[in-house]
Amino acid sequence: MGNPVGQATEAKPSSWRPWAMWSLGAMAFAYAFYQRVLPSVMVEELMRDFAVSGAVLGNLAALYFYVYAGMQIPIGAALDRWGTRRLLTFALTLATAGSVLFALADSLVLAYLGRLMIGLGCAVGFVGTLHIVAAWFPHRRFAFMSGMTMLVGLGGGVLGQGPTAPIVDSLGWRETLLAAGFAGAVLAAAIWLILRDRPPGVEPTHDHRTRGWGTLLRGLAEVAGTRQIWIVSIFGCAMSGPMLSYGVLWGVPHLMIKYGVTRPVAAFSISVVLIGWAIGAPLAGWLSDSLGRRKLPSVVSAALLVLLWPLLLYLPGLPLAAFWVGLFLGGLISATMIVCFAMARENARGAVRSTATSFVNCLSVAAGALMQPLIGWLLDLHWDGTIQDGARVYGIEAYNAALLALPGSAVVALVFSLALRETNAEQPAD
């Protein structure tokens, strides 16, 4: 996520070419989301083959988020320096190599390195696609196309769970990662051959190659010194945490224990969180824009999550179908964090608005890096010593204790939503 800078904003391209360019970037973001959730359908195999605990596995999966989050701030400037086509092609090639390395890893160190490369390579997808949108579409369509990009990206997340789980069962986790690497290589080649940074005859509005990295650092220091941007960022982080931890990693094994279902059924069940998020993101943005309010939707959504997560996780005798509905609502409501990116821009002056957006995105993505290993560590604390086929097996009591982190995250979101300053959906004058 992020906001592009230095691109033409009012290009008048032909009707089909902008969509062709955008679709390549959107597929790159979908690929990034696919790789993000992939470990959730191979938890048992990874723990067995690398002989690791839940905390170690959580760190392995979260390594994607560490590097993904850390790269968000400099990516905007890097895209302006080297172009979307070059950087996105290189990034996907790196992710492809990481996927192959992870698949062939015979040690935890190599698995860590492969996952790190995947995270680095996938970090460009969303921001790169928004650069494509800014160059190829009129500015008045930017918000809509941002929502469409998120929708396609989350489609990749859904694909990486339910539909991929039976593939892992039949082929194995290593073969699945190899296939993902091959798909990334094909997409990288298509982007290099087809994608163009901007329509013919259109030049960027300004060129970052004439500006030093010191400008970026000074802008970052200004943003980091703005109290409201920190509040917005922590709110976004707390809203994103449950989806990026439960929906992306720990939800599948939890449902297998809680309801005694197979992994494919559990994976399809968890996919409804991402479906809810995909629908909720453009809906929340539209609602906030229509109301001209940022704080009200944020407070209401956080309060609803404080009520929803305890009911969903701890209500006795809850049928699986009702759990699906709750997961969908959780994703739908959590997607209100999409207004954080508008609030970031509305709390920053023009010269640092893109940096503010990247800063918020960095902390929002970091939610996965924080909560995935946290839940794994809590599971280890409550593990009863059961091992099956060389992998630790956590009972429902362990999950009940560890998943208290989810309503806890919602409480943090509610506290910080109350501290948000209402911007009335307006940017300050430059």
NORBEL-V945842 format. One record per backbone hydrogen bond with DSSP energy under -0.5 kcal/mol. NH is the residue of the N-H (numbers start at 1). CO is the residue of the C=O. If there is no record, write none. Layout:
nh co
NH CO
NH CO
This chain:
nh co
18 14
19 15
20 16
21 17
22 18
23 19
24 20
25 21
26 22
27 23
28 24
29 25
30 26
31 27
32 28
33 29
34 30
35 31
36 32
37 33
38 34
40 37
40 248
41 38
42 39
46 42
47 43
48 44
49 45
50 46
52 47
55 376
57 53
58 54
59 55
60 56
61 57
62 58
63 59
64 61
65 62
66 62
67 63
68 64
69 65
70 66
71 67
72 68
72 69
75 71
76 72
78 74
79 75
80 76
81 77
82 78
83 79
87 83
88 84
89 85
90 86
91 87
92 88
93 89
94 90
95 91
96 92
97 93
98 94
99 95
100 96
101 97
102 98
103 99
104 100
105 101
105 102
111 107
112 108
113 109
114 110
115 111
116 112
117 113
118 114
119 115
120 116
121 117
122 118
123 119
123 120
124 121
125 122
128 124
129 125
130 126
131 127
132 128
133 129
134 130
135 131
136 132
137 133
139 9
141 138
142 139
145 141
146 142
147 143
148 144
149 145
150 146
151 147
152 148
153 149
154 150
155 151
156 152
156 153
157 153
158 154
159 155
160 156
161 158
162 158
162 267
163 158
164 159
165 161
166 162
168 164
169 165
170 166
171 167
172 167
172 168
176 172
177 173
178 174
179 175
180 176
181 177
182 178
183 179
184 180
185 181
186 182
187 183
188 184
189 185
190 186
191 187
192 188
193 189
194 190
195 190
195 191
199 135
202 199
203 201
208 206
210 207
211 208
215 212
216 212
217 213
218 214
219 215
220 216
221 217
222 218
223 219
224 220
225 221
226 223
227 225
230 226
231 227
232 228
233 229
234 230
235 231
236 232
237 233
238 234
239 235
240 236
241 237
242 238
244 240
245 241
246 242
247 242
248 243
249 245
250 245
251 246
253 249
254 250
255 251
256 252
257 253
258 254
259 255
260 256
261 255
266 262
267 263
268 264
269 265
270 266
271 267
272 268
272 269
273 270
274 270
275 271
276 272
277 273
278 274
279 275
280 276
281 277
282 278
283 279
284 280
285 281
286 282
287 283
288 284
289 285
290 286
291 287
292 288
293 288
298 294
299 295
300 296
301 297
302 298
303 299
304 300
305 301
306 302
307 303
308 304
309 305
310 306
311 307
312 308
313 309
314 310
315 311
318 315
323 319
324 320
325 321
326 322
327 323
328 324
329 325
330 326
331 327
332 328
333 329
334 330
335 331
336 333
337 334
338 335
339 336
340 337
341 338
342 338
343 339
344 340
345 341
346 342
347 343
347 344
348 345
352 349
353 350
356 352
357 353
358 354
359 355
360 356
361 357
362 358
363 359
364 360
365 361
366 362
367 364
368 365
369 365
370 366
371 367
372 368
374 370
375 371
376 372
377 373
378 374
379 375
380 376
381 377
382 378
383 380
388 391
391 388
393 386
394 392
399 395
400 396
401 397
402 398
403 399
404 401
405 402
406 403
407 403
408 404
409 405
410 406
411 407
412 408
413 409
414 410
415 411
416 412
417 413
418 414
419 415
419 416
420 417
422 420
426 423
